[in-house]
Amino acid sequence: PRVAPPGDRWMIEGLSKLRELSPAWRTWAQQAFAVLASHGISGRLYDVYRSPQQQEKRFRAGDTRARAWQSPHQYGLAFDFVVSAGEQSPLQRQLQAAWNAAGLRTISWDPAHVEYPNWKALT
């Protein structure tokens, strides 16, 4: 994806976090974000890898339903991406539907979350 200065409508922040993904999925994700950027979709990539300690802390805080080692984030098989329009925006829901159409798994109550399909089989 194009690297752009702040304020550019094609900016996707946090692309360097893609290196935290499992190598088997990283190339696909890089290509997917290049397509998003080429269509003028901007946003922020965050929460790719989470340590088991981070996951457990988030579980105790009520931020997630998964405990340590129950989340694909611990295996580099998930990412969270929110569009600039906001996590509850129609664009975010459209993107969530597109991720599903591409064969990925999303979670209805967490529109930013995208995970590798059948990730548990890889762990």
C-alpha positions in Angstrom: 0.0 0.0 0.0 0.9 3.6 -0.6 2.6 5.2 2.4 0.9 8.6 2.9 1.3 11.6 5.2 -1.2 12.1 8.0 -4.5 13.4 6.6 -4.2 11.7 3.2 -7.5 9.9 2.5 -5.7 6.8 1.4 -3.7 6.4 4.5 -3.7 3.0 6.4 -1.9 3.4 9.7 -0.1 0.5 11.3 0.8 -1.5 8.3 4.1 -2.4 9.9 2.1 -4.6 12.3 1.5 -7.0 9.4 5.0 -8.5 10.2 3.4 -9.9 13.4 1.1 -12.1 11.3 1.9 -15.7 10.6 4.1 -15.9 7.4 1.5 -18.1 5.7 -1.1 -15.3 6.0 1.1 -12.2 5.8 1.4 -12.0 2.0 -2.4 -12.3 1.6 -3.0 -9.6 4.2 -0.5 -7.2 2.5 -2.2 -7.7 -0.8 -5.6 -7.1 0.8 -4.5 -3.9 2.3 -3.0 -2.8 -1.0 -6.4 -3.3 -2.6 -8.2 -1.3 0.2 -5.8 1.6 -0.2 -6.2 1.5 -3.9 -9.9 2.0 -3.4 -9.4 4.9 -1.1 -10.2 3.1 2.1 -8.3 4.5 5.0 -8.1 3.3 8.6 -5.9 1.8 11.3 -4.5 -1.7 11.7 -4.0 -2.6 15.3 -3.9 -5.6 17.7 -2.3 -8.1 15.5 -0.2 -10.2 17.9 -1.2 -10.2 21.5 0.9 -12.1 24.1 -0.9 -14.5 26.3 -0.4 -12.1 29.2 -2.0 -9.3 27.2 -4.9 -11.5 26.2 -5.6 -12.6 29.7 -5.5 -9.0 30.9 -8.0 -8.0 28.3 -10.2 -10.9 29.2 -10.2 -9.9 32.9 -11.0 -6.3 31.9 -14.0 -7.6 29.8 -12.5 -6.4 26.5 -12.6 -9.8 24.9 -14.4 -13.1 25.4 -11.2 -15.2 24.8 -8.7 -16.1 27.4 -5.0 -16.6 26.8 -4.3 -19.2 24.0 -8.0 -19.1 23.0 -7.5 -16.2 20.6 -6.0 -16.3 17.1 -4.1 -13.2 18.0 -1.7 -15.3 20.0 -0.8 -17.2 16.9 -0.5 -14.3 14.4 -3.7 -15.4 12.8 -5.9 -12.4 13.4 -5.9 -8.6 13.1 -8.1 -5.8 14.0 -8.7 -3.0 11.4 -11.0 -0.1 11.8 -11.9 2.2 9.0 -11.5 6.0 9.4 -15.3 6.4 9.4 -15.4 4.4 12.7 -15.9 0.9 14.0 -19.7 1.2 13.9 -19.9 2.9 10.5 -21.7 1.4 7.5 -18.4 1.2 5.7 -16.9 -1.0 8.5 -19.9 -3.3 8.3 -19.5 -3.4 4.5 -15.8 -4.3 4.9 -16.8 -7.0 7.5 -19.1 -8.5 4.9 -16.3 -8.4 2.3 -13.8 -10.2 4.6 -16.5 -12.9 5.1 -17.1 -13.1 1.4 -13.3 -13.6 0.9 -13.5 -16.7 3.2 -12.2 -15.1 6.4 -13.9 -15.2 9.8 -15.3 -12.1 11.5 -17.2 -11.7 14.7 -20.6 -9.9 14.7 -20.0 -8.1 17.9 -16.5 -7.0 17.0 -16.6 -5.4 13.5 -12.8 -4.7 13.5 -11.7 -8.3 14.1 -10.7 -10.5 11.2 -9.2 -14.0 11.6 -7.8 -16.7 9.5 -10.5 -19.4 8.8 -10.3 -22.5 10.9 -7.2 -21.1 12.6 -7.3 -23.7 15.4 -6.3 -26.4 12.9 -3.0 -24.6 12.4 -2.1 -24.4 16.1 
